[in-house]
Amino acid sequence: MPYDFDEDKNLEEREAEAKKNPTPEAFQRLGDAHLAKGRIEMALERYRKAVSFTNNGHEASEVRSTLGDAYVYADQTVSALRQYRRAIKHSPRRAAPHFSLGELYRRYGKLQAALLEYRRAIECDPKNPYYHYRLGDCLADAGFVAEGIGELETAVELAPSDGFYHFWISDLYLMAGQLGDAIREMQQAAMFSPYDDYYNMRLGVLYMLSGSAGDAATAVMQAIKLTPRNAIYHCLLADIYTHNLGDHEIASRHYAFAGELDDYDREHVRRLRELTARDWNGGNGRNGHKRAKPDSDVAP
């Protein structure tokens, strides 16, 4: 992408204007512009300027939260913690700094502290599905999978047509051993996000675990239609045909095609094949439940 000199010229004009009429908003926008260009130190300087022109209250909390985010980006953890805590002190009922503080605690493995801040964020903004998702995911990481599912159920209720939340609750259902629920939610994820190849691939894996090889192949075929040059998807489909559907001709074509692709990773594929050989039961799936063989309309 060619360098945009006009954009830099415009930025210089905005810098000059901010010096003449200094406001928190002006310096915060400048910080955003420098951060977007990767100029982290210049961004931090502008954000600190924005802080210096704020008083107490909501505005100060917002600006300090933004400065905290920039410190996280710069990997300056102590400074980020300080800004988030000051942001909370300025406006205790504002959700964003609680959530950001929770994210930072989680990043460094302090799960109990993270859970506390996520819950405080939700107290301030109970209708935010993303907050419920992050709390649920953190609960699962801490070993409380059932409680995590409860939070993800709330996220799905708040955003029922967002495939993202269906995907993540499916993941937790799988952790809990509820394979039927996991499949149902991944079906919803794929339906609401029809152009997401990864959701379709994951749906295929869940079908394989249930012994539904035909459905698994169909789902992985859809993933390949969306991303035709993904080597792992072709290997996954080939393994379904090898281990479950008994069509070695189709399998060999997909294996061969995968080997010609740039992202082909022999070690990754080897591990995948070891997994499939262990988990799938001689062509009939884990539970001996054979499904009709689909046509391979995406064979290379």
The 8 nearest C-alpha neighbors of each residue, nearest first, counted from 0:
[[1, 2, 3, 4, 36, 6, 5, 35],
 [2, 0, 3, 4, 5, 6, 7, 36],
 [1, 3, 4, 0, 6, 5, 7, 36],
 [2, 4, 6, 5, 1, 7, 0, 8],
 [5, 3, 7, 6, 2, 8, 9, 1],
 [6, 4, 8, 7, 3, 9, 10, 2],
 [5, 7, 9, 3, 4, 8, 10, 11],
 [8, 6, 10, 4, 9, 5, 11, 3],
 [9, 7, 5, 11, 10, 6, 4, 12],
 [8, 10, 6, 12, 7, 11, 5, 13],
 [11, 9, 7, 13, 8, 12, 14, 6],
 [12, 10, 14, 8, 13, 9, 7, 15],
 [11, 13, 9, 15, 10, 14, 16, 8],
 [12, 14, 16, 10, 15, 11, 17, 9],
 [15, 13, 11, 17, 12, 16, 10, 18],
 [16, 14, 12, 18, 13, 17, 11, 19],
 [15, 17, 13, 19, 18, 14, 20, 12],
 [16, 18, 21, 20, 14, 19, 15, 25],
 [19, 17, 15, 21, 16, 20, 14, 13],
 [18, 20, 16, 17, 21, 15, 14, 22],
 [21, 19, 17, 18, 16, 22, 25, 15],
 [20, 22, 17, 18, 19, 25, 23, 26],
 [23, 21, 25, 24, 52, 20, 26, 49],
 [22, 24, 49, 26, 25, 52, 27, 53],
 [23, 25, 27, 22, 26, 28, 49, 21],
 [26, 24, 22, 28, 27, 23, 17, 29],
 [27, 25, 29, 49, 45, 28, 23, 24],
 [26, 28, 30, 24, 29, 46, 25, 49],
 [29, 27, 31, 25, 30, 26, 24, 32],
 [30, 28, 26, 32, 31, 27, 33, 45],
 [29, 31, 42, 45, 27, 33, 28, 32],
 [30, 32, 28, 34, 29, 33, 35, 27],
 [33, 31, 29, 35, 30, 34, 28, 36],
 [34, 32, 42, 38, 36, 30, 35, 31],
 [35, 33, 37, 31, 36, 42, 38, 32],
 [34, 36, 32, 33, 37, 31, 38, 30],
 [37, 35, 33, 34, 38, 32, 39, 31],
 [36, 38, 34, 35, 39, 33, 42, 40],
 [39, 37, 33, 34, 41, 36, 40, 42],
 [38, 40, 42, 41, 34, 37, 43, 73],
 [39, 41, 43, 42, 38, 44, 73, 34],
 [42, 40, 44, 43, 39, 38, 33, 45],
 [41, 43, 30, 39, 33, 45, 34, 40],
 [44, 42, 40, 46, 41, 45, 39, 47],
 [43, 45, 41, 47, 42, 46, 40, 48],
 [46, 44, 30, 48, 42, 26, 47, 43],
 [45, 47, 49, 43, 48, 27, 30, 44],
 [46, 48, 50, 44, 49, 45, 43, 51],
 [49, 47, 45, 51, 46, 50, 44, 26],
 [48, 50, 23, 46, 26, 47, 51, 52],
 [51, 49, 47, 48, 53, 52, 62, 46],
 [50, 52, 48, 49, 53, 47, 23, 54],
 [53, 51, 50, 49, 23, 22, 48, 54],
 [54, 52, 59, 50, 51, 23, 58, 55],
 [53, 55, 59, 56, 52, 58, 51, 50],
 [56, 54, 59, 89, 53, 57, 58, 60],
 [55, 57, 89, 59, 90, 58, 60, 54],
 [56, 58, 60, 90, 59, 61, 89, 55],
 [59, 57, 61, 60, 56, 62, 53, 55],
 [58, 60, 62, 53, 61, 55, 57, 56],
 [61, 59, 86, 57, 63, 89, 58, 62],
 [62, 60, 64, 58, 59, 63, 57, 65],
 [61, 63, 65, 59, 64, 60, 50, 58],
 [64, 62, 66, 60, 65, 86, 82, 61],
 [65, 63, 67, 61, 62, 66, 83, 96],
 [66, 64, 68, 62, 67, 63, 69, 61],
 [65, 67, 63, 69, 64, 68, 46, 62],
 [68, 66, 79, 64, 70, 82, 65, 69],
 [67, 69, 65, 71, 66, 70, 64, 72],
 [68, 70, 72, 66, 71, 67, 73, 65],
 [69, 71, 73, 67, 79, 75, 72, 68],
 [72, 70, 74, 68, 73, 69, 75, 79],
 [71, 73, 69, 70, 74, 68, 75, 39],
 [72, 74, 70, 71, 75, 69, 39, 76],
 [75, 73, 71, 72, 76, 70, 79, 69],
 [76, 74, 70, 73, 78, 71, 77, 79],
 [75, 77, 79, 78, 74, 71, 80, 70],
 [78, 76, 80, 79, 75, 81, 70, 82],
 [77, 79, 81, 80, 76, 75, 82, 70],
 [78, 80, 67, 76, 70, 82, 81, 77],
 [81, 79, 77, 83, 78, 82, 84, 76],
 [80, 82, 78, 84, 79, 83, 85, 77],
 [83, 81, 85, 67, 79, 84, 63, 80],
 [82, 84, 86, 80, 96, 85, 64, 81],
 [85, 83, 87, 81, 86, 82, 80, 88],
 [84, 86, 88, 82, 87, 83, 81, 89],
 [85, 87, 60, 83, 89, 84, 63, 88],
 [88, 86, 91, 84, 90, 85, 89, 96],
 [87, 89, 85, 86, 90, 91, 84, 60],
 [88, 90, 56, 86, 60, 87, 55, 85],
 [91, 89, 87, 57, 88, 92, 56, 93],
 [92, 90, 87, 93, 88, 89, 86, 94],
 [93, 91, 123, 90, 94, 87, 120, 122],
 [92, 94, 91, 90, 95, 123, 96, 87],
 [93, 95, 120, 123, 97, 96, 124, 92],
 [94, 96, 98, 97, 93, 99, 120, 64],
 [97, 95, 99, 98, 83, 64, 94, 100],
 [98, 96, 116, 100, 120, 95, 94, 99],
 [97, 99, 101, 95, 120, 96, 117, 100],
 [100, 98, 96, 102, 101, 97, 95, 103],
 [99, 101, 103, 97, 102, 98, 96, 83],
 [102, 100, 113, 116, 98, 104, 99, 103],
 [103, 101, 99, 105, 100, 104, 106, 98],
 [102, 104, 106, 100, 105, 101, 99, 107],
 [105, 103, 109, 113, 101, 106, 107, 102],
 [104, 106, 108, 102, 107, 109, 113, 110],
 [105, 107, 103, 104, 108, 102, 109, 101],
 [108, 106, 105, 104, 109, 103, 110, 102],
 [107, 109, 105, 110, 106, 104, 113, 111],
 [110, 108, 104, 105, 112, 107, 111, 113],
 [109, 111, 113, 105, 112, 108, 114, 141],
 [112, 110, 114, 113, 109, 115, 141, 105],
 [113, 111, 115, 110, 114, 109, 104, 116],
 [112, 114, 101, 110, 104, 116, 105, 111],
 [115, 113, 111, 117, 112, 116, 110, 118],
 [114, 116, 112, 118, 113, 117, 119, 111],
 [115, 117, 101, 119, 97, 113, 118, 114],
 [118, 116, 120, 114, 98, 119, 115, 101],
 [117, 119, 121, 115, 116, 120, 114, 122],
 [118, 120, 116, 122, 121, 117, 115, 97],
 [119, 121, 94, 117, 97, 123, 98, 118],
 [122, 120, 125, 124, 118, 123, 119, 117],
 [121, 123, 119, 120, 124, 125, 118, 94],
 [122, 124, 94, 120, 121, 92, 93, 125],
 [123, 125, 121, 126, 122, 127, 94, 120],
 [124, 126, 121, 127, 122, 123, 120, 128],
 [127, 125, 124, 128, 157, 121, 154, 130],
 [126, 128, 129, 130, 125, 124, 131, 121],
 [129, 127, 154, 131, 130, 157, 126, 132],
 [128, 130, 132, 131, 127, 133, 154, 164],
 [129, 131, 133, 132, 128, 127, 134, 121],
 [132, 130, 134, 128, 150, 129, 133, 154],
 [131, 133, 129, 135, 151, 130, 134, 154],
 [134, 132, 136, 130, 135, 131, 137, 129],
 [133, 135, 131, 137, 132, 136, 117, 138],
 [147, 136, 134, 150, 138, 132, 133, 137],
 [135, 137, 133, 139, 138, 134, 147, 132],
 [136, 138, 140, 134, 139, 135, 133, 141],
 [139, 137, 141, 135, 147, 143, 140, 136],
 [138, 140, 144, 143, 142, 136, 147, 141],
 [141, 139, 137, 142, 138, 136, 143, 144],
 [140, 142, 138, 139, 143, 137, 110, 144],
 [141, 143, 139, 140, 144, 138, 137, 145],
 [144, 142, 139, 138, 146, 145, 141, 147],
 [143, 145, 139, 147, 146, 142, 148, 138],
 [146, 144, 148, 147, 143, 149, 175, 139],
 [147, 145, 149, 148, 144, 143, 150, 138],
 [135, 146, 148, 144, 138, 150, 139, 149],
 [149, 147, 151, 145, 146, 150, 152, 144],
 [150, 148, 146, 152, 147, 151, 145, 153],
 [149, 151, 135, 153, 147, 131, 152, 148],
 [150, 152, 154, 148, 153, 132, 149, 168],
 [153, 151, 149, 155, 150, 154, 148, 156],
 [152, 154, 156, 150, 151, 155, 157, 149],
 [153, 155, 128, 151, 157, 152, 156, 131],
 [156, 154, 159, 158, 152, 157, 153, 164],
 [157, 155, 153, 159, 154, 158, 152, 128],
 [156, 158, 154, 155, 128, 159, 153, 126],
 [159, 157, 155, 156, 161, 160, 154, 128],
 [160, 158, 155, 156, 161, 157, 154, 162],
 [161, 159, 158, 191, 162, 155, 187, 188],
 [162, 160, 163, 158, 159, 164, 191, 165],
 [163, 161, 188, 191, 165, 192, 164, 166],
 [162, 164, 166, 161, 165, 188, 167, 192],
 [165, 163, 167, 166, 162, 155, 161, 168],
 [166, 164, 188, 162, 184, 168, 163, 167],
 [167, 165, 169, 163, 164, 188, 185, 168],
 [168, 166, 170, 164, 169, 165, 171, 163],
 [167, 169, 171, 170, 165, 151, 166, 172],
 [170, 168, 181, 172, 184, 166, 167, 171],
 [169, 171, 167, 173, 168, 172, 174, 166],
 [172, 170, 174, 168, 173, 169, 148, 175],
 [171, 173, 175, 181, 169, 177, 174, 170],
 [172, 174, 176, 170, 171, 175, 181, 177],
 [173, 175, 171, 172, 176, 170, 144, 177],
 [174, 176, 172, 173, 177, 171, 144, 145],
 [175, 177, 173, 174, 178, 172, 181, 171],
 [178, 176, 172, 173, 175, 180, 179, 181],
 [177, 179, 181, 180, 173, 176, 182, 172],
 [178, 180, 182, 181, 177, 183, 209, 172],
 [181, 179, 183, 182, 178, 177, 184, 172],
 [180, 182, 169, 178, 172, 184, 179, 173],
 [183, 181, 185, 179, 180, 184, 186, 205],
 [184, 182, 180, 186, 181, 185, 179, 187],
 [183, 185, 187, 169, 165, 186, 181, 182],
 [186, 184, 188, 182, 187, 166, 183, 169],
 [187, 185, 183, 189, 184, 188, 182, 190],
 [186, 188, 184, 190, 185, 189, 191, 165],
 [189, 187, 162, 185, 165, 166, 191, 186],
 [188, 190, 192, 186, 193, 187, 198, 191],
 [189, 191, 187, 193, 188, 192, 186, 162],
 [190, 192, 162, 188, 189, 193, 160, 187],
 [193, 191, 189, 162, 190, 194, 195, 188],
 [194, 192, 189, 190, 195, 191, 196, 188],
 [193, 195, 192, 196, 225, 189, 222, 198],
 [196, 194, 197, 192, 193, 198, 199, 189],
 [195, 197, 222, 199, 198, 225, 194, 200],
 [196, 198, 200, 199, 195, 201, 222, 202],
 [199, 197, 201, 200, 189, 196, 195, 202],
 [200, 198, 202, 196, 222, 218, 197, 201],
 [199, 201, 197, 219, 203, 202, 198, 222],
 [200, 202, 204, 198, 203, 199, 197, 205],
 [203, 201, 199, 205, 200, 204, 185, 198],
 [202, 204, 215, 218, 200, 206, 201, 219],
 [203, 205, 201, 207, 206, 202, 208, 200],
 [206, 204, 208, 202, 207, 203, 182, 201],
 [205, 207, 215, 209, 211, 203, 208, 204],
 [208, 206, 204, 210, 205, 209, 212, 211],
 [207, 209, 205, 206, 210, 204, 285, 284],
 [210, 208, 206, 207, 211, 205, 285, 286],
 [209, 211, 284, 207, 285, 208, 288, 286],
 [212, 210, 206, 214, 207, 209, 213, 290],
 [211, 213, 215, 214, 207, 210, 290, 243],
 [212, 214, 216, 290, 292, 215, 211, 291],
 [215, 213, 217, 216, 212, 211, 218, 206],
 [216, 214, 203, 212, 206, 218, 213, 217],
 [215, 217, 219, 213, 214, 218, 220, 236],
 [218, 216, 214, 220, 215, 219, 213, 221],
 [217, 219, 203, 221, 215, 199, 220, 216],
 [218, 220, 222, 200, 216, 221, 203, 217],
 [221, 219, 223, 217, 222, 218, 216, 224],
 [220, 222, 224, 218, 219, 223, 217, 225],
 [221, 223, 196, 219, 225, 199, 220, 224],
 [224, 222, 227, 226, 220, 225, 221, 219],
 [223, 225, 221, 227, 222, 226, 220, 297],
 [224, 226, 222, 223, 196, 227, 221, 194],
 [227, 225, 223, 224, 228, 229, 222, 196],
 [228, 226, 223, 224, 229, 225, 222, 233],
 [227, 229, 226, 230, 260, 223, 257, 233],
 [228, 230, 232, 231, 227, 226, 233, 262],
 [229, 231, 257, 233, 263, 232, 260, 262],
 [230, 232, 234, 233, 229, 235, 268, 263],
 [233, 231, 235, 234, 230, 229, 236, 223],
 [232, 234, 236, 230, 253, 235, 231, 257],
 [235, 233, 237, 231, 232, 236, 254, 238],
 [234, 236, 232, 238, 237, 233, 231, 239],
 [235, 237, 239, 233, 238, 234, 216, 232],
 [238, 236, 250, 234, 240, 239, 235, 253],
 [237, 239, 241, 235, 240, 236, 242, 234],
 [240, 238, 236, 243, 237, 241, 242, 244],
 [239, 241, 244, 237, 246, 238, 250, 245],
 [240, 242, 238, 245, 239, 247, 250, 243],
 [243, 241, 282, 239, 238, 240, 281, 245],
 [282, 242, 244, 239, 283, 240, 245, 241],
 [243, 245, 240, 282, 246, 241, 242, 292],
 [244, 246, 241, 240, 243, 247, 242, 282],
 [245, 247, 240, 248, 244, 249, 241, 250],
 [248, 246, 250, 249, 241, 251, 245, 240],
 [247, 249, 251, 250, 246, 252, 240, 241],
 [248, 250, 252, 251, 247, 246, 253, 298],
 [251, 249, 237, 247, 253, 248, 240, 252],
 [252, 250, 254, 248, 253, 249, 247, 255],
 [253, 251, 255, 249, 250, 254, 256, 248],
 [252, 254, 256, 233, 250, 255, 251, 237],
 [255, 253, 251, 257, 252, 256, 234, 237],
 [256, 254, 252, 258, 253, 257, 251, 259],
 [255, 257, 253, 259, 258, 254, 252, 299],
 [258, 256, 230, 254, 259, 260, 255, 233],
 [257, 259, 255, 256, 260, 263, 254, 230],
 [258, 260, 256, 257, 261, 255, 263, 230],
 [261, 259, 257, 263, 258, 262, 230, 228],
 [260, 262, 263, 259, 230, 258, 228, 264],
 [261, 263, 260, 230, 264, 229, 231, 228],
 [264, 262, 230, 260, 261, 258, 257, 265],
 [263, 265, 267, 266, 262, 268, 230, 231],
 [266, 264, 268, 267, 269, 263, 258, 270],
 [265, 267, 269, 268, 264, 270, 271, 263],
 [268, 266, 264, 270, 269, 265, 271, 231],
 [267, 269, 271, 265, 266, 270, 272, 264],
 [270, 268, 266, 272, 271, 267, 265, 273],
 [271, 269, 273, 267, 272, 268, 274, 266],
 [270, 272, 268, 274, 269, 273, 267, 275],
 [273, 271, 275, 269, 274, 270, 276, 268],
 [274, 272, 270, 276, 271, 275, 277, 269],
 [273, 275, 271, 277, 272, 276, 278, 270],
 [274, 276, 272, 278, 277, 273, 279, 271],
 [275, 277, 273, 274, 278, 279, 272, 242],
 [278, 276, 274, 275, 279, 273, 280, 272],
 [277, 279, 275, 276, 274, 280, 285, 208],
 [280, 278, 284, 285, 275, 276, 277, 281],
 [279, 281, 284, 285, 283, 282, 278, 287],
 [282, 280, 283, 242, 279, 243, 284, 276],
 [243, 281, 283, 242, 244, 280, 284, 245],
 [284, 282, 287, 289, 243, 288, 280, 281],
 [285, 283, 210, 280, 279, 287, 286, 282],
 [286, 284, 280, 210, 279, 287, 208, 278],
 [285, 287, 288, 284, 210, 209, 283, 280],
 [286, 288, 283, 284, 285, 289, 210, 280],
 [289, 287, 286, 210, 283, 284, 290, 211],
 [288, 290, 283, 287, 211, 284, 291, 212],
 [291, 289, 213, 211, 212, 292, 288, 214],
 [290, 292, 213, 293, 289, 212, 244, 214],
 [291, 293, 213, 290, 244, 294, 212, 216],
 [294, 292, 213, 295, 291, 217, 216, 214],
 [293, 295, 296, 292, 217, 297, 216, 298],
 [296, 294, 297, 298, 293, 249, 220, 216],
 [295, 297, 294, 298, 220, 293, 299, 224],
 [298, 296, 295, 299, 220, 224, 223, 221],
 [297, 299, 295, 296, 253, 249, 252, 220],
 [298, 297, 252, 253, 256, 296, 249, 255]]
